[in-house]
Amino acid sequence: MTYVRVTGRAIVNLHSANAEGAVGNYMALSKMYIVRRTGDPNKPYEVAEDVVISGNMLKHWHAVKTVERLAEVGYQGLCDYCRRFVMFRSPDKDVKTEEDFLKRCAIEDLHGFLQPDQQIRRESIVKFAFMLPVEDLRAEYAAITHNRVVLAPEGKIQAEEAMMVFKREYASGLYGFACTMDLAYVGVPLANPVQPVISTDERKLRAKAAMLALADLLTGRFGAASSRALPVMLTTELICAVAKQPLPNLVHGFFKDYADESARILKAALDSGLVSDLKVFAVGDVPAKALATLPEGVAEVLKSPVEAVVRAAEVVEAWLS
């Protein structure tokens, strides 16, 4: 049994990770209304629009990177769609049960699926929150003008297509993120969660790949328009908790006191006996200070988010049975 909870913050500059589609020659970023605490007792909350990165975007790229990790070691348990990064998660009609889907494809196991024709569904065991500009600092965005010059074979600019001008918005900000992975259910049918339908070695391989795929996301490997707007990203703070027992979610990195609140949740889970086997890996001074309240040996502070994910993946592999 293994449960993973992740939260933290990252600087994300000049991203165009989510867009709402083009209106004319203008492509706008995804924006939503966010509630922030003001610190003013007369008006403790405010609601304002800001640039967001959807959990669906992160989930898609996590699935892609998981496929890459599995393909790298020659793993064959992937359906044709997922192998090609087409994440329909609405699999073929010839498979009749959830157990058969799990045996066939690691991504449908981890990220869920829906087969409406046969009314077969599996909830995702990997969940991502929206990335939000943090409570104490809004994001800023602006549009950049792009154009494409079309040349004739003789090298002349073709006047009728010479300036294909369009505008696209890009944003920069300090973003909070959070995700959960209930890896105890890798290879286990949720409709009948009694025992796995794949081997322990295969379960460990899938779970480890899912963990290592986080390293790609935490270094900016996600987003629309990434061929020309790969997020300029630096993960500055990270808390990654791994437990053998079901673990409450950590507080989203959006909140200014997320590290202290997450540390309180972890300490309460240990003190109450809700969790008895826990390892926490942290990056950054703020998480390190907050997690100092945990018993000795539970928390480990590392210098790199990639190192933290790798260490967490090792624990997941060792604890998954």
Buried (B, 14 or more C-beta within 10 A) or exposed (E): BBBBBBBBBBBBBBBBBBBEEEEEEEBBBBBEEBEBEEEEEEEEEEEEEBBBBBBEBBBBBBBBBBBBBBEEEEBEBBBEBBBEBEBEBBBEEEBEBBBBBBBBBBBBBBBBBBBEEEEBBBEBBBBBBBBBBBBEEBBEBEBEEEEEEEEEEEEEEEEEEBEEEBBBBBBBBBBBBBBBBBBBBBBBBBEEEEEBBBEEEBBBBBBBBBBBBBBBBBBBBBBBBBEEBBBEBBBBBBBBBBBBBEBBBBBBBBBBBBBBBBBBBBBEBBEEEBBEBBBBBBBBEBBBBBBEEBEEEBBBBBEBBBBBBBBBBBBBBEBBE
